[in-house]
Amino acid sequence: MSEIHIPDNEHYRELKQFIERNRQTPGPLIQVLHKAQEIFGYLPMEVQHFVAQELGVPHSKVYGVVTFYNFFRTEPVGKHIINVCLG
């Protein structure tokens, strides 16, 4: 897996610390993605690449999980989300 350039800012440092604390947890990917979305507000490709690199898993696996579950966002969303039930 090739190295990607990740900006050195507090969000990435916070996520890296979370990953280090939870690396030994069985199947940490979903927990890490939840934390990443909490930190960044959504999961852009750069964050997905970072998670893949830090966990040592293929980016395709991370992307597959992000796009499979509807509670993960790949685009920024507004502060308040409104859902309308038409049923």
N, C-alpha and C positions, 0 to 999 in steps of 0.2 A: 504494500500500500504506500503510495507516495505521500510525502509530507505536503500539507497545504499551509499557506500563510494565514494565521489567525491573529487578528488585532489583539494587542495586550491591553485589555480594559477590564474594569471591575466585573462586568457581567460574565465574561469568559473565565475570569479567575474564580468567581463564586461557583460557576458550574463545574470547573475542574476540581475544586475542593469537594463538592458534593459527590462527584464521580469517584474520587479517591476514597471517601468515607464509605461508599456503597459498592465498591468494586467487587467485594467478596460475596455480596448478596446474590443468591441464585437468580438468574435472569434479570439483571438490573436495568435492561434497556428501557422498559416502559416507565419505571420510576425515574430514570434519568431524563427521559423525554418530557415527562410531566414537569419536572423541576426546570428544565430548559424553557418550556413554554411559560412557566410561571415567571421566570427571570426576564425573558425576551418579549413575551406577549404572544409570540407565534414561533414557528419553526422554519426559518428560512434555510436555504440550501447550505449556507456557510455553517450554521449551527448543526445541521444534520451531519455534515462532513466532520466537524469537530467531535461530535459524539461518537461517530464511527471510528475515528482515529484514536480517541482516548480509550474506548472499550475494546479496540482491536477486532472489530467486526466489519464486514463489507458494508459500504455505503448503501448498496442495494437492499440489505436487510433492514437498515434504519429507515430508508425511504418506504419500503414495503409496510412497515409497522405504522409509520406516520400517515400514509395514505389509506390504510385499512380501517383504522379507528376514526370515527367521526368527531371525537373530542379533541383531536390534534388539528391545528390550523397551520397552513403553509403561507397564508397571506395575513397581513395585519387586519385586525378587527377593531371596531369602535369600542368605546369604554362600556357602553351598555348594549347588550345583545337582546333582541326581542324575538321570540319564537311565537308563531301563530299556529294554533291547531285548527285544522280544517275538517276534523272528523266528527 
